[in-house]
Amino acid sequence: METTFMALHTEISEAVRKHAIERLERLGRIERRPTHAEVRFDEERGRMKAEIRLVVMGGATFHAEGG
């Protein structure tokens, strides 16, 4: 699975990248056909926010965010 990281108003440490990849691999156990993942981190008014967009074979897209 190809994974793209983006950071807005913040920087992503290597430890955070590694943790995100481990979590995405766990999602691969549930959804067997992931092709691409986009992980976006943003800091807004002192609050961190993470957003993940997972694209699977066939074109379906799953979206999750938290902060």
C-alpha positions as CSV (number, residue, x, y, z in Angstrom):
1,M,0.0,0.0,0.0
2,E,1.3,3.4,-0.9
3,T,1.2,5.9,2.0
4,T,1.4,9.7,1.7
5,F,2.0,11.9,4.7
6,M,1.1,15.6,4.8
7,A,1.6,18.1,7.6
8,L,-0.1,21.5,7.8
9,H,1.2,24.0,10.4
10,T,3.2,21.3,12.1
11,E,6.0,18.7,11.6
12,I,5.7,14.9,11.7
13,S,8.3,13.0,13.7
14,E,9.7,9.7,12.5
15,A,8.1,8.0,15.5
16,V,4.6,9.4,14.6
17,R,5.1,8.2,11.0
18,K,6.1,4.7,12.1
19,H,3.1,4.5,14.5
20,A,0.7,5.6,11.7
21,I,2.1,3.0,9.3
22,E,1.7,0.3,12.0
23,R,-2.0,1.3,12.5
24,L,-2.6,1.4,8.7
25,E,-1.2,-2.1,8.5
26,R,-3.7,-3.3,11.1
27,L,-6.5,-1.8,9.0
28,G,-5.2,-4.0,6.1
29,R,-6.3,-7.0,8.2
30,I,-9.9,-5.7,8.1
31,E,-10.0,-4.3,4.6
32,R,-8.0,-6.7,2.4
33,R,-7.6,-4.5,-0.7
34,P,-6.1,-1.1,0.3
35,T,-4.2,0.6,-2.5
36,H,-3.4,4.0,-1.1
37,A,-3.5,5.9,2.2
38,E,-3.3,9.6,2.8
39,V,-2.5,10.7,6.3
40,R,-2.8,14.4,7.1
41,F,-1.7,16.1,10.4
42,D,-2.7,19.6,11.2
43,E,-2.3,21.9,14.2
44,E,-5.0,24.5,14.7
45,R,-5.1,26.9,17.6
46,G,-2.9,24.5,19.6
47,R,-4.9,21.4,18.9
48,M,-3.6,18.5,16.9
49,K,-5.8,16.9,14.3
50,A,-5.2,13.7,12.3
51,E,-7.1,12.7,9.2
52,I,-6.8,9.5,7.2
53,R,-8.2,8.7,3.8
54,L,-8.0,5.1,2.7
55,V,-8.6,4.1,-0.9
56,V,-9.3,0.4,-1.7
57,M,-9.4,-1.5,-4.9
58,G,-12.5,-0.8,-6.8
59,G,-12.4,2.9,-5.9
60,A,-14.2,2.9,-2.5
61,T,-12.8,5.5,-0.1
62,F,-12.9,5.4,3.7
63,H,-12.3,8.6,5.7
64,A,-11.6,9.1,9.4
65,E,-10.5,12.0,11.5
66,G,-9.8,12.8,15.1
67,G,-8.2,15.3,17.3
